[in-house]
Amino acid sequence: MGILQTAVDIAFVLVMLGVVFAFIRLIKGPSLPDRIVALDMMTVQIVAFCGLFAIASGETAFLDVAIVLALVGFLATVALARFVERRVARVGEDTPGPDISDDKDTSP
């Protein structure tokens, strides 16, 4: 067992530990943006797992999987960010504000 194999094994453990913590944040996240960040973090860690597995097995096909997964994860993050932005804008419109149609001129 060489130093590369030891480093890959340690990295596997750390990446999987990160996935577990991100999953906990995904479940318990107090807000929707926290959950989106946790999901993005899990995607990045799974991409890292694919890269580590490609190193450990010597199969370069897993690098292609990692690239595609990274692209899909990026697009999903952008889509979810737009969803949150529209949701905040919609909630902001629903809150009652000052009625500007009844403006009365209070100048002397």
C-alpha positions in Angstrom: 0.0 0.0 0.0 1.6 3.2 -1.2 1.3 6.7 -0.1 -1.1 7.5 -3.0 -3.5 4.8 -1.9 -3.3 5.9 1.7 -4.0 9.5 0.7 -7.0 8.4 -1.5 -8.4 6.3 1.3 -8.2 9.2 3.8 -9.8 11.5 1.2 -12.6 9.0 0.7 -13.4 9.1 4.4 -13.2 12.9 4.6 -15.4 13.3 1.5 -18.0 10.9 2.8 -18.0 12.6 6.2 -18.6 15.9 4.4 -21.5 14.4 2.5 -23.0 13.2 5.8 -22.7 16.7 7.3 -24.2 18.3 4.2 -27.1 15.9 4.3 -27.8 16.8 7.9 -27.8 20.5 6.9 -30.1 19.6 4.0 -32.6 18.0 6.3 -32.3 20.5 9.3 -31.5 23.7 7.4 -33.4 26.5 8.9 -34.1 28.2 5.5 -34.4 27.4 1.9 -31.0 29.1 0.9 -29.3 26.9 3.6 -30.7 23.8 2.0 -29.7 24.9 -1.5 -26.1 25.5 -0.3 -26.1 22.1 1.3 -27.3 20.5 -1.9 -24.6 22.3 -3.9 -22.0 21.2 -1.3 -23.1 17.6 -1.7 -22.9 17.8 -5.4 -19.3 19.1 -5.2 -18.4 16.4 -2.8 -19.8 13.7 -5.1 -17.8 15.1 -8.0 -14.7 14.9 -5.7 -15.7 11.3 -4.9 -15.9 10.5 -8.7 -12.4 12.0 -9.1 -11.0 10.0 -6.2 -12.5 6.8 -7.6 -11.0 7.5 -11.0 -7.6 7.8 -9.3 -8.1 4.7 -7.2 -9.4 2.5 -10.0 -7.4 4.0 -12.9 -10.6 4.3 -15.0 -10.8 7.6 -16.8 -14.5 7.2 -17.5 -15.3 8.4 -14.0 -13.7 11.8 -14.8 -16.3 12.2 -17.6 -19.0 11.4 -15.1 -17.5 14.0 -12.7 -17.5 16.7 -15.4 -21.1 16.0 -16.4 -22.2 16.0 -12.7 -20.4 19.2 -12.1 -22.2 20.9 -15.0 -25.6 19.5 -13.9 -24.9 20.7 -10.4 -24.0 24.2 -11.6 -27.2 24.4 -13.7 -29.3 23.2 -10.8 -27.8 25.7 -8.4 -28.5 28.5 -10.9 -32.1 27.3 -11.3 -32.7 27.1 -7.6 -31.2 30.5 -7.0 -33.6 32.0 -9.6 -36.4 30.1 -7.9 -35.5 31.7 -4.6 -35.1 35.1 -6.1 -38.6 34.9 -7.7 -40.1 33.6 -4.5 -38.6 36.5 -2.5 -39.9 38.9 -5.1 -43.4 37.4 -5.0 -43.5 37.4 -1.2 -42.3 41.0 -1.3 -45.2 42.0 -3.6 -47.8 40.3 -1.3 -46.9 42.3 1.8 -49.0 45.3 2.2 -47.2 48.6 1.8 -48.3 52.2 1.8 -51.1 53.0 -0.5 -49.7 55.6 -2.9 -53.1 56.2 -4.6 -54.4 58.1 -1.6 -51.5 60.6 -1.6 -52.6 63.7 0.0 -50.6 66.8 -0.4 -49.7 67.9 3.1 -47.6 70.8 2.1 -48.6 74.2 3.5 
